Amino acid sequence: MSSRLNPYLNFDGNAREAMQFYASVFGGDLSMSTFGDMGTDGPDRNRIMHAQLQTKDGYTIMGADVPSTMAYQPMAGSSVSLSGGEAESTALRGYWDKLAAGGTTTMPLAKQSWGDEFGMCTDKFGVPWMIDIGPTAG
């Protein structure tokens, strides 16, 4: 078995909605477990303890709600990056359109000085994304 590096995203009570949104963007199989499923009773029982989206393209996105006993810290200082060449450009542009909708575009997806198409946005759940399309992508 080879190791993998996957984003694990934290949310403040809206992990179910966010992970369902990512499933609508990327497709794939989404599994979710609540704190209640793991035996927790109380205010966090309906919060997501662990969610995992496995896509047909081999992406794995995981996420969870922060328990109410912990302070939620929004994602800062990093982004989730997707890159590919011309063969993947249609899919990547589609992901961009869906991720940027309802969020904030920091840099529109456009041709850059280094030759690639590149854009940055923060989706409606506060997760920053970077998309890079071109022969030097990756």
PyMOL commands that set and color helices and strands:
alter all, ss='L'
color gray80, all
select helices_A, chain A and resi 15-26+36-38+86-100
alter helices_A, ss='H'
color red, helices_A
select strands_A, chain A and resi 8-11+29-34+48-54+60-65+80-84+104-111+117-122+128-133
alter strands_A, ss='S'
color yellow, strands_A
deselect
rebuild
show_as cartoon
